[in-house]
Amino acid sequence: MILVTGAAGGSQGATGRMVAELLLDRGHQVRAFVRQDDHRAEELRKRGAEVAVGDLREISQVIPAFEGVSRAYFTYPVTAGLLDATAAFAAAAQRAGVERVVEVSQLDASPEAFTPRMRRHWLSEQVFDWAGVGAVHLRAAVFFENLQVAADERELGLPLGAPDTRIPLIAAEDVARVAAGFLEEPGPVDPVVPLTGQMTTIGQAAAALGLEYVDVAPEVWEERAMERYGDPYTVEHLTHLWGIFRFLGTTDHPLFRVTDVIERVGGRPPLVIGQS
Ligand SMILES: NC(=O)c1ccc[n+]([C@@H]2O[C@H](COP(=O)([O-])OP(=O)(O)OC[C@H]3O[C@@H](n4cnc5c(N)ncnc54)[C@H](OP(=O)(O)O)[C@@H]3O)[C@@H](O)[C@H]2O)c1
């Protein structure tokens, strides 16, 4: 039995939904952890998943979901509560004797990272490691979907400076394919997995989506972002994230490398923005 969180699929990438579907298609038993018992949960049942309803931050709701589980996928959206959810999930996984937890982190998760969310992801990785649950940390680049959410009908307005600013990208679908691959892999695997599917510039990424890239002043972007995202935590993270790329501009960075694990474990070459 494989426990998959975020299985209903949300607005950031719906990685949990895709992981659940890939595993079901490949004949695995899946327990889909969802926050609410809505039409998405019903669709998962129809596809053959068992459904567990609960809040990932609430240990009393997480423990029962682990009954009979040997492997698990953990994702938690960019909003408040990551460390609460991590602690509950790691403790419940340890108690159940789980042998592998594949979890989504971010490309530069480290104590020195420039966004508070990335530093929290690093803490989250530590908690999973301490729990001894065979944690695999998928350190993902910016999802294509992140740019799509930021776009209007004709424009992609972001505070990234000149159009030749470099940006590492990945399709959420490729994150899900790698996650499913690691959940199926019987042998030992690398615990830290950087995931970048495409290195491009923000101007080229916008053009691939049929949009015109417009450089927005950081303070103007931050003001507008509250209207678009409605969550101060998300806005804080994105403001810092876009600030990093704006600062780096055309500079190369050691993390700016397409990673072969997408093809090796995900089973096909990385998707390219605008063509997926
Ligand atoms: N976006 C990016 O560019 C990017 C880049 C790198 C890494 N990441 C990482 O990717 C992860 C998010 O990706 P994703 O595609 O899985 O997000 P997503 O599509 O937004 O899905 C999140 C899922 O979690 C569920 N959920 C939210 N709060 C919950 C709670 N308290 N208890 C139980 N379930 C809860 C949501 O359910 P409802 O829909 O019912 O609310 C939804 O199904 C984050 O860790 C983020 O840091 C994102």
The ligand as a Tripos MOL2 file, in Angstrom:
@<TRIPOS>MOLECULE
LIG
   48    52     1     0     0
SMALL
NO_CHARGES

@<TRIPOS>ATOM
      1 N1          5.1920   25.8220   -7.5880 N.am      1 LIG1
      2 C1          6.5050   25.7380   -7.8050 C.2       1 LIG1
      3 O1          7.0670   26.3980   -8.6870 O.2       1 LIG1
      4 C2          7.3380   24.7680   -6.9810 C.ar      1 LIG1
      5 C3          8.6770   24.5930   -7.2930 C.ar      1 LIG1
      6 C4          9.4380   23.6990   -6.5350 C.ar      1 LIG1
      7 C5          8.8480   22.9980   -5.4840 C.ar      1 LIG1
      8 N2          7.5390   23.2160   -5.1990 N.ar      1 LIG1
      9 C6          6.9470   22.5070   -4.0610 C.3       1 LIG1
     10 O2          5.8520   21.7240   -4.5060 O.3       1 LIG1
     11 C7          4.9430   21.5220   -3.4180 C.3       1 LIG1
     12 C8          3.5130   21.7900   -3.8310 C.3       1 LIG1
     13 O3          3.2320   21.0870   -5.0280 O.3       1 LIG1
     14 P1          1.8490   20.3820   -5.3720 P.3       1 LIG1
     15 O4          1.8060   20.3200   -6.8500 O.co2     1 LIG1
     16 O5          1.7230   19.1000   -4.6570 O.co2     1 LIG1
     17 O6          0.7770   21.4160   -4.7660 O.3       1 LIG1
     18 P2         -0.7900   21.5460   -5.0550 P.3       1 LIG1
     19 O7         -1.1110   21.2140   -6.4570 O.co2     1 LIG1
     20 O8         -1.1900   22.9080   -4.5810 O.co2     1 LIG1
     21 O9         -1.4430   20.4270   -4.1210 O.3       1 LIG1
     22 C9         -1.4910   20.5370   -2.7430 C.3       1 LIG1
     23 C10        -2.4590   19.5000   -2.2010 C.3       1 LIG1
     24 O10        -2.3510   19.4550   -0.7780 O.3       1 LIG1
     25 C11        -3.6600   19.4630   -0.2140 C.3       1 LIG1
     26 N3         -3.5910   20.0910    1.1100 N.ar      1 LIG1
     27 C12        -3.3520   21.3820    1.3780 C.ar      1 LIG1
     28 N4         -3.3300   21.5910    2.7020 N.ar      1 LIG1
     29 C13        -3.5890   20.3860    3.2720 C.ar      1 LIG1
     30 C14        -3.7410   19.9550    4.6170 C.ar      1 LIG1
     31 N5         -3.5880   20.8000    5.6360 N.pl3     1 LIG1
     32 N6         -4.0190   18.6460    4.8460 N.ar      1 LIG1
     33 C15        -4.1810   17.7730    3.8050 C.ar      1 LIG1
     34 N7         -4.0280   18.1250    2.5180 N.ar      1 LIG1
     35 C16        -3.7540   19.4230    2.2610 C.ar      1 LIG1
     36 C17        -4.5070   20.2440   -1.1840 C.3       1 LIG1
     37 O11        -5.8530   19.9200   -1.0170 O.3       1 LIG1
     38 P3         -7.0290   20.9560   -1.4470 P.3       1 LIG1
     39 O12        -6.8790   21.1490   -2.9310 O.co2     1 LIG1
     40 O13        -8.2880   20.2680   -1.0760 O.co2     1 LIG1
     41 O14        -6.7680   22.2120   -0.6810 O.co2     1 LIG1
     42 C18        -3.9280   19.7810   -2.5240 C.3       1 LIG1
     43 O15        -4.5460   18.5950   -2.9500 O.3       1 LIG1
     44 C19         5.4070   22.4790   -2.3090 C.3       1 LIG1
     45 O16         6.1420   21.7660   -1.3550 O.3       1 LIG1
     46 C20         6.3350   23.4350   -3.0490 C.3       1 LIG1
     47 O17         7.3030   24.0380   -2.2140 O.3       1 LIG1
     48 C21         6.7620   24.0570   -5.9280 C.ar      1 LIG1
@<TRIPOS>BOND
     1     1     2 1
     2     2     3 2
     3     2     4 1
     4     4     5 ar
     5     4    48 ar
     6     5     6 ar
     7     6     7 ar
     8     7     8 ar
     9     8     9 1
    10     8    48 ar
    11     9    10 1
    12     9    46 1
    13    10    11 1
    14    11    12 1
    15    11    44 1
    16    12    13 1
    17    13    14 1
    18    14    15 2
    19    14    16 1
    20    14    17 1
    21    17    18 1
    22    18    19 2
    23    18    20 1
    24    18    21 1
    25    21    22 1
    26    22    23 1
    27    23    24 1
    28    23    42 1
    29    24    25 1
    30    25    26 1
    31    25    36 1
    32    26    27 ar
    33    26    35 ar
    34    27    28 ar
    35    28    29 ar
    36    29    30 ar
    37    29    35 ar
    38    30    31 1
    39    30    32 ar
    40    32    33 ar
    41    33    34 ar
    42    34    35 ar
    43    36    37 1
    44    36    42 1
    45    37    38 1
    46    38    39 2
    47    38    40 1
    48    38    41 1
    49    42    43 1
    50    44    45 1
    51    44    46 1
    52    46    47 1
@<TRIPOS>SUBSTRUCTURE
     1 LIG1         1 GROUP 0 **** ****
